[in-house]
Amino acid sequence: MVIPVQIAGAESPLELPAYAAVRAGQIVRLSPSTLRLWARGDREHAALFAPAQRSPLTLSFLNLVECFVLASMRRVHGISMQRVRKALRFVGRELGVQRPLIHARFRTDGLRLFVDHANQLLDVTSPEQALLREVLDASLKRIEWGSDVAERLYPWVRADLGGPKSIVIDPRRGFGQPIIAGTGIEARIVTERYRAGESVADLAQDYRLAAGQIEDAIRCETSEAA
């Protein structure tokens, strides 16, 4: 029996529509067209997740987490997203949850089930299976979990899997927009000042932060989708 994840209250910030397709794609490093396909599907492809709002397409924080994990799988060559959808349905049934990617149990039991059955569910070879485990493990470590579901996300801002958790998305802070971790400073504001001509060194001094934190805030707002 698959049990729907219970979110505290219909107006929980975790489920409120908050990110337009372009904005969500920027955060998770995914082109808006790909994100729309995953959210809506088409005649040949079933949707990979159910968006908080379909028209105009707007994602919730939990949708953002789903996209973040799904997008990370694209690092593994040859994985079909439609096969991933079937694999997630299998994992959801095994765990007894409706949306496994946002559930705390995916970090442990779900990841094991997903990767252990990758050769059958996703048609990947042993080297790809090892890479899939590495990528998913690194991605899931960038999510903070509550008792049941994801509560905070530290998106990728650098190319390497071991990058610092310098930027955080918390739906209960800053209207769910990326902020510099440990502060209330929005990455968007830092980037606007940088684009207006202020240097990284000046911004770091003004905010009393390390230059690397300022650079990561700018990367978060300016890096191109994969």
Order of alpha helices (4+ residues) and beta strands (2+ residues): beta-alpha-alpha-beta-beta-alpha-alpha-alpha-alpha-alpha-beta-beta-beta-beta-alpha-alpha-alpha
